[in-house]
Amino acid sequence: MKRYRIREEMNGITEPPGKVWFWELEAGVIHADRCIECGTCVAVCPSNSIGIDEDTNLPELVKMCTGCSLCWDFCPRGGLRYEALWPPSTPSVGEDAEVLPAQVRSDSSDTYWKITGGPPADGLGAVVESFAVRASSRLEDVQDGGAVSALLIGLLAAGEIDGALVSKPSADPDEQWKGVATIATTADEIRAASGSFYNQTMALAELDLSRYKLPAKPRIAVVGTPCEVQGLRAMQARRWPTGAHRIDAVVLSIALMCTKNFDYEALTLRELRDKRGVDLDRVSKMDVIRGRMIVEYRDGELAVDEPVKDFHGAALKGCDECADFLGRSADIAVGSVGSMDGWTSVLVRTERGRLAFQAARAKLDVRGLDDPAALLRLDALDKKIANRSLQRKLDPDAPLFIDFEEHVRSYEGTDRQPVFIRH
């Protein structure tokens, strides 16, 4: 796509170097079905020119674009090299090893940072501490061990945060089991937001805190998917004259380990309600665990228990490009993989994350991880899928080999050049 094609077609004026307009993001990401609905473009816009389309839940221009380029530069599917935000891997995991606090680094010119998972982001990435965790007091409707809800409630009680960006159930009766972004400021609001919703919420757009009663200098924890944390970390690393969205208020990021997310209507309405006859009024829990989609009714009956691959047609297409299952740039990453049922795997990645975990530890039962290798296996698979997706976009005719030596040999004797993912 010619860089300034759209603007030139509109008025015949050639733009000065360096400008990228919202329409370029719209063409290259939104209309290309690659948007992951993280809300970064809304939050990063200094003129508050980007909003959310009520019908599609996708970004839209709501007033004049100034061509500042930030929406493109910070978009995880646009100009952002999100893997450049991954801090160096912890060099040793022995009991006697000295573990230094991990610092987020952002240097797009450093070719050492690569999406293929080689150093410095090999293994589990930067890990200060790792645990299996559950809430010490039973919480209703939580996912896995309820660790995130208990952690946030503990931080609120300790006065470490004033609120948390989470997902709560939509109040619209026609949007059952749809999550919407909100700032929870009380323990009851956090409990009401417990459990998982398998749709993106444009979460970072909710960092316009003007609708909430918060202190003048609020402290907010953000709970989101790895791609949402990618956008957040990039904005924290490179400051700009901000608009209405309070990136400066975020003091903690918690990534929910994720291989893909879904379009609400495609998954919940079409696949579950219409195709499989799921009674959404009776559902008590949705979960993706051990490669299966589980939907459970309040009486304990299983409404759905199928391989999650059966639902891939309802997934956001932009998720295929992501190689960040482990939420490597977050302060804390959490997920069900690597721990037994009823517990949550927790990877504390930064000193800020360690201090937050310690502040809330009284609310948690804590022990060692059950199966760290399971995290590595799913992370490796996630990277393979991302590389396949990127190779296909760069060269649709290229064989989708993961072994690059085999990939190079496949081009011998042809007039084509091998395709590499350069990061």
C-alpha positions, 0 to 999 in steps of 0.5 A, spaced: 500 500 500 502 506 497 504 510 504 500 516 502 495 513 497 489 515 501 490 522 502 493 523 495 486 520 492 482 525 496 485 532 495 491 531 490 496 533 495 503 530 497 504 529 504 510 531 507 515 525 510 513 522 516 505 523 516 501 517 517 493 518 517 488 514 521 485 512 514 492 508 513 490 504 519 483 503 517 485 500 510 491 496 513 488 494 519 481 495 520 478 494 513 483 488 512 480 484 518 487 484 522 484 489 528 485 485 535 480 491 538 485 493 544 484 500 544 491 502 543 489 507 537 484 510 541 488 511 547 494 514 544 491 519 539 493 526 542 487 530 539 482 524 541 480 524 534 479 516 534 472 513 537 469 506 537 463 504 532 457 502 536 455 497 531 462 494 530 466 495 536 472 497 531 476 504 531 473 509 527 474 517 526 470 521 530 473 528 528 479 531 524 485 527 523 491 531 524 496 526 521 500 525 527 502 517 525 501 515 533 495 510 531 499 507 526 506 507 530 503 504 536 498 499 533 500 492 535 498 490 528 501 496 525 507 499 526 509 497 533 514 492 534 511 489 540 517 484 541 522 490 542 518 491 549 520 484 551 525 485 557 531 480 557 530 473 559 532 471 566 539 468 565 538 462 571 532 459 574 536 455 580 535 456 587 541 460 588 541 464 582 541 472 583 535 475 579 535 482 577 529 486 576 527 486 569 526 492 566 522 493 559 526 496 554 524 499 547 529 499 542 526 498 535 533 499 531 536 493 535 535 486 531 537 482 537 529 482 539 525 478 534 519 474 534 521 467 533 523 467 540 530 467 540 534 470 546 533 475 549 526 472 550 527 465 550 524 460 555 519 463 559 522 470 558 523 475 564 521 471 570 523 474 577 518 469 581 513 464 579 508 460 582 501 456 582 496 461 586 489 461 588 484 465 592 485 464 600 478 465 600 473 462 596 470 467 590 464 466 586 464 465 579 472 466 578 476 463 573 481 458 575 484 459 582 481 466 582 488 469 583 487 476 579 481 477 583 484 476 589 490 480 587 486 486 585 482 486 592 488 485 596 491 491 592 485 495 593 485 493 601 492 495 601 491 502 598 496 500 593 491 502 587 485 506 586 482 502 581 483 496 576 481 496 568 477 489 568 472 486 564 465 486 566 458 483 563 454 487 559 448 491 561 445 490 555 440 484 555 441 482 548 449 482 549 449 476 554 456 473 556 459 479 552 465 483 556 465 490 556 471 494 559 470 498 566 474 501 571 473 497 578 474 501 584 471 497 590 472 490 592 465 488 590 466 491 583 472 487 582 468 480 584 462 482 579 467 482 574 470 476 575 471 470 570 473 470 563 469 473 557 472 471 550 471 477 546 476 483 546 473 490 549 477 495 546 480 496 553 485 501 553 480 506 550 477 506 557 483 509 560 479 516 559 478 516 567 473 522 567 467 518 568 470 515 574 470 518 581 478 517 582 483 521 586 487 527 582 493 522 581 489 515 580 493 509 581 490 504 576 492 496 575 490 494 568 488 487 566 488 485 559 490 480 554 498 480 551 496 485 545 493 490 550 499 490 554 503 491 548 500 497 546 500 500 554 507 498 554 509 502 548 505 508 550 509 508 557 516 507 554 515 513 549 511 519 552 507 524 547 502 530 549 497 526 551 489 526 550 484 524 555 487 517 556 491 517 563 496 512 561 500 516 566 495 513 571 497 505 570 502 503 575 501 495 574 499 491 568 497 484 568 497 480 562 492 474 561 496 468 557 492 468 551 493 464 544 487 468 541 480 471 542 474 471 539 468 476 535 463 476 540 457 475 535 461 470 531 462 465 537 457 467 543 451 468 538 452 464 532 457 458 534 454 457 541 447 460 541 445 458 534 449 453 532 449 449 538 443 451 542 446 453 548 441 457 553 445 463 554 440 464 560 443 458 564 450 459 563 455 459 569 462 459 566 465 459 559 472 457 559 478 455 554 482 450 557 487 444 555 485 446 548 478 445 549 472 450 549 468 448 555 461 451 557 457 450 563 450 451 566 449 453 573 446 446 575 453 443 573 451 440 566 456 441 560 453 445 555 459 444 550 466 440 551 469 441 544 476 442 541 477 449 541 479 449 534 472 447 532 471 455 533 477 458 530 472 461 524 470 465 530 476 468 532 479 474 531 484 474 524 489 478 527 490 474 533 494 469 528 500 474 528 501 474 535 507 470 538 506 473 545 502 468 549 506 469 555 505 476 556 512 477 556 512 485 557 507 485 563 509 486 570 505 479 572 502 474 567 497 469 569 493 463 566 491 456 567 496 452 563 502 449 568 497 449 574 492 443 576 485 445 576 483 450 581 489 454 581 492 459 576 500 460 574 503 466 575 509 469 572 512 475 576 516 479 571 518 485 574 520 488 580 513 492 580 510 486 579 513 483 585 512 488 590 504 488 588 504 481 589 507 481 596 502 487 598 496 482 596 500 475 598 495 475 604 489 474 600 493 468 596 494 461 597 501 460 594 505 454 591 510 452 586 508 451 579 506 444 577 508 444 569 512 449 567 514 445 561 507 446 559 507 453 558 513 453 554 510 448 549 504 452 548 508 458 547 512 454 542 506 453 538 504 460 538 510 462 535 509 457 529 502 459 528 505 467 528 510 465 523 506 461 518 501 467 518 506 472 517 510 468 512 503 467 508 502 475 508 509 476 505 509 471 500 502 467 499 506 462 494 511 460 500 511 454 503 509 455 510 515 451 513 517 453 520 524 450 519 528 456 516 533 451 513 528 447 510 525 453 507 531 456 504 532 449 500 525 449 498 527 455 493 533 452 490 532 451 483 527 456 482 527 464 480 524 466 487 527 468 493 526 465 500 522 469 505 524 471 512 520 475 517 525 480 519 525 483 526 
